[in-house]
Amino acid sequence: MIAASITVIVFIVSMLMAGRIAESRGRATKAWIWLAAVFGPLAALTAWALPAKPVPKHAGANGD
């Protein structure tokens, strides 16, 4: 019973971490939260290991 509780806590923390990491790197937050719900800490590590997405350059974004 204790092991199951610890596993649930680890998965919830992984979901929060994966969401934050994905958001800071410009990736789909909800998708990474769901991936962490399924794969646990592995998803958070993967989100951290992937490079940040480049910010698209929009015409007129800087007042042009």
C-alpha positions in Angstrom: 0.0 0.0 0.0 2.8 2.4 0.8 4.6 1.6 -2.5 1.5 2.4 -4.4 1.1 5.7 -2.6 4.7 6.6 -3.3 4.3 5.7 -7.0 1.2 7.9 -7.3 3.1 10.8 -5.7 6.1 10.3 -8.0 3.8 10.3 -11.1 2.0 13.5 -10.0 5.3 15.3 -9.3 6.5 14.1 -12.7 3.4 15.5 -14.4 4.0 18.9 -12.8 7.7 18.9 -13.7 7.1 17.8 -17.3 4.5 20.5 -17.7 6.8 23.2 -16.4 9.7 22.0 -18.4 7.7 21.8 -21.6 6.2 25.3 -21.0 9.7 26.8 -20.5 11.0 25.1 -23.7 8.0 26.1 -25.9 6.5 22.7 -26.2 2.9 21.5 -25.8 2.3 21.5 -22.0 -0.8 19.3 -22.0 0.8 16.7 -24.1 3.8 16.4 -21.9 1.6 16.3 -18.8 -0.3 13.3 -20.3 3.0 11.7 -21.3 4.2 12.0 -17.7 0.9 10.5 -16.5 1.7 7.4 -18.6 5.5 7.2 -18.4 6.2 8.9 -15.1 9.7 10.4 -14.5 10.9 9.3 -17.9 8.7 11.9 -19.6 10.1 14.7 -17.4 13.6 13.6 -18.2 12.9 13.5 -21.9 11.3 16.9 -21.9 14.4 18.2 -20.1 16.7 16.5 -22.6 15.0 17.9 -25.7 16.2 21.3 -27.0 13.9 24.3 -26.8 11.8 25.0 -29.8 12.9 28.1 -31.7 10.5 31.0 -31.5 9.0 31.7 -34.9 9.7 35.1 -36.4 6.5 36.9 -37.2 6.3 39.8 -39.7 5.8 43.0 -37.8 6.6 41.4 -34.4 9.1 44.1 -33.6 7.2 47.1 -35.0 8.2 46.7 -38.7 
